[in-house]
């Protein structure tokens, strides 16, 4: 985090319009209670503040002198009763050593003072549109702010875009643990269980083996037709279906370590054996995933990677018999978005949908599928991205396509009827872009043969495994 602060100051000093004697001020997350109760919600640090300071406690501020790089952490002055109910009250020196900052001050009811910097001007970084979520970052605010000259800054969005070696190492860790958790789920899934049992297994592994108290997002454990619901697992559909023999499973889950995310999706049959139709759709998605990863390198347009995945999907759906006609003509009417309405992937880091996907002056392409793409940049070295193509049979979208003459002319409705209720397949891997290509961070069984062999081995009685090892 000290390295992140150093990079931020270097970027600011190189930026036009940033005056000397400037201070970056960031406000951390606040401890919240559940509605009108005194029950604390599990705290997770605000992402920009975490990127700069790595502080786990709530209700803090941080300041960085751009000229010198000096950092000051402001922590709450706790009441004496805290020692009875919550534990030891630590000194300023404790926080200085813990977070490697130059100075620690208390936030009190009085004004936060920045006079130690001899400044009259500071930059509030937490202000600007998050182009992924559409939400505006909260601006740092405190008593006495009015006496400073305030400017708003977007540079921190872009400072988070490229990862340091240390950040990459943490992201490798989150992927390693989460990959093993997915494999644990794959070993234990069977018809008759509830989807939430698989969610529980994943969370248990991530916490016990990886120290991950949080997941990166709400777990998606869709089986059968639920695997076509892109953001399944929410409060209205809480992973509560009973898994049925023959169901396709789509499990999209990622553990989070010290606010750094992972985002992995595995799709496989609940009984461990692909049907011919399941295999055809799965291998179509796997082909597009591998085509994209083979093409990834610095300078590539991310929008072109989305279009590549669309093309592969359409070509493969023609082979299956669901579609007929010219793929080029299908692309013109955006038929690919009927089967993959979401974007190919997104930036990954402290947030699962990390910031900085659309720089100033770059707008989303207003076309089906592409308008949901969370990044419009050229691919750069040190970016961490998800590659998550999918093919889904979503009744709402299929009905719309069949009612649209421009699209229905390519659809073989009789073959398509066989896939109603199939659900969907998504294959999602996390990658780090290198100088000449990419590093695959995710490590789970991916081919049909690997999945079937892994699940078959997991289903063997222990004695059979032992005797095989003896042989």
Secondary structure, DSSP 8 states (H G I E B T S, - for coil): -HHHHHHHHHHHHTSTT--SSEEEEEE-----BSTTSS-B------HHHHHHH---SSS-EEEEETTT--EEEEEE---TTHHHHT-----HHHHHHHHT-SEEEEE-SS----GGGT-SEEEE-S-SB-TTT--B------TTGGGSEEEE--HHHHHTTS--HHHHHHHHHHHHHHHHHHHHHHHH--TTSBHHHHHHHHHHHHHHHH---EESS--EEEEGGGGG-TTTTSTTS-S--B--TT-EEEEEE-EEBTTB---EEEEEETTS---HHHHHHHHHHHHHHHHHHHH--TT-BHHHHHHHHHHHHHHHHHHHTSB-S-HHHHHHTTTHHHH--S-S--B-SSSSS-S-SS-TT-----STTGGG-S--SB--TT-EEEE--EEE--HHHHHHHHT-HHHHTTB-HHHHHTTTT--EEE-BEEEEE-SSSEEE---S--SHHHHHHHHHHHHS-HHHHHHHHH-
